[in-house]
Structure formats: C-alpha cells, structure tokens
C-alpha cells in the first residue's frame, strides 16, 4: 500500500489529542501523520467546503482556534469529525486522510495563499 490514488489505505490507529488540537493517524504502510484540527476543518470533504462540483471549493476563514469535539466511525472506510464550531458534515475517508497527511505542507501553503488573495484571516 503506497497511498497512490485508487490504492486502499487503512489506519491501524487514530488518536485525538484534544489539548493539542491534533489528530494523529498511523497507517498500515508505516506512514504516520499529525493533522491539525484547523487543516482538517478548512479542507473538510463536505459540500459546504467543497461545493457540489469542480471549481466550487470555498476558502474557510477564521478557524485558527477550532478544536475537535469527537470522532465517529463511518463503516470501515471513514470517520466523521465533529468540530467545536459545530461543523460535522464531512466524511473523511482513509484515502482522503492519507492524501491530506502526505500533502499537508503543499495544501497548507495553498490555503494561506488563498486567504491572502481574498483578504481573509485565520483569526475569527
């Protein structure tokens, strides 16, 4: 399992670090990621963030301090994350989480650039 598109990846352990506002995920292939709650929230796979088609993604501002209240399993393929801003509609598949972890630096830079371009802030 290398996490390439179309490859099935599966976590062996998921740890919620509420105080650190981080989700730690260890995958079967030995890769492990620390994903900040803010990144998970602003990159949510929900329709609210992604839209309903290509080119409809929304840049979510003001989530610097967002935390995770709880995690719920969805079948054996995903989790739902309930954030303390009450967003809970995204289904985070194992493949989505793996890709987010693998590309988090690139995704985070693009997010910060989008905020800057749109005159938005990470602060509430």
ChimeraX attribute file (.defattr): number of C-alpha atoms within 10 A of each C-alpha:
attribute: neighborCount
match mode: 1-to-1
recipient: residues
	/A:1	11
	/A:2	12
	/A:3	18
	/A:4	11
	/A:5	10
	/A:6	7
	/A:7	10
	/A:8	13
	/A:9	22
	/A:10	21
	/A:11	19
	/A:12	12
	/A:13	11
	/A:14	15
	/A:15	12
	/A:16	18
	/A:17	15
	/A:18	13
	/A:19	8
	/A:20	11
	/A:21	17
	/A:22	20
	/A:23	18
	/A:24	15
	/A:25	21
	/A:26	17
	/A:27	18
	/A:28	13
	/A:29	13
	/A:30	10
	/A:31	14
	/A:32	18
	/A:33	18
	/A:34	17
	/A:35	18
	/A:36	20
	/A:37	25
	/A:38	23
	/A:39	19
	/A:40	23
	/A:41	24
	/A:42	22
	/A:43	20
	/A:44	22
	/A:45	18
	/A:46	18
	/A:47	14
	/A:48	15
	/A:49	18
	/A:50	18
	/A:51	13
	/A:52	11
	/A:53	8
	/A:54	7
	/A:55	8
	/A:56	12
	/A:57	16
	/A:58	14
	/A:59	15
	/A:60	19
	/A:61	19
	/A:62	14
	/A:63	17
	/A:64	16
	/A:65	13
	/A:66	20
	/A:67	23
	/A:68	26
	/A:69	15
	/A:70	13
	/A:71	16
	/A:72	12
	/A:73	13
	/A:74	12
	/A:75	7
	/A:76	9
	/A:77	15
	/A:78	19
	/A:79	17
	/A:80	17
	/A:81	23
	/A:82	18
	/A:83	19
	/A:84	14
	/A:85	13
	/A:86	12
	/A:87	14
	/A:88	19
	/A:89	16
	/A:90	21
	/A:91	18
	/A:92	20
	/A:93	19
	/A:94	20
	/A:95	20
	/A:96	17
	/A:97	21
	/A:98	25
	/A:99	15
	/A:100	19
	/A:101	21
	/A:102	15
	/A:103	11
	/A:104	19
	/A:105	11
	/A:106	10
	/A:107	15
	/A:108	16
	/A:109	11
	/A:110	12
	/A:111	19
	/A:112	16
	/A:113	13
	/A:114	17
	/A:115	17
	/A:116	12
	/A:117	9
	/A:118	11
	/A:119	9
	/A:120	16
	/A:121	15
	/A:122	16
	/A:123	9
	/A:124	10
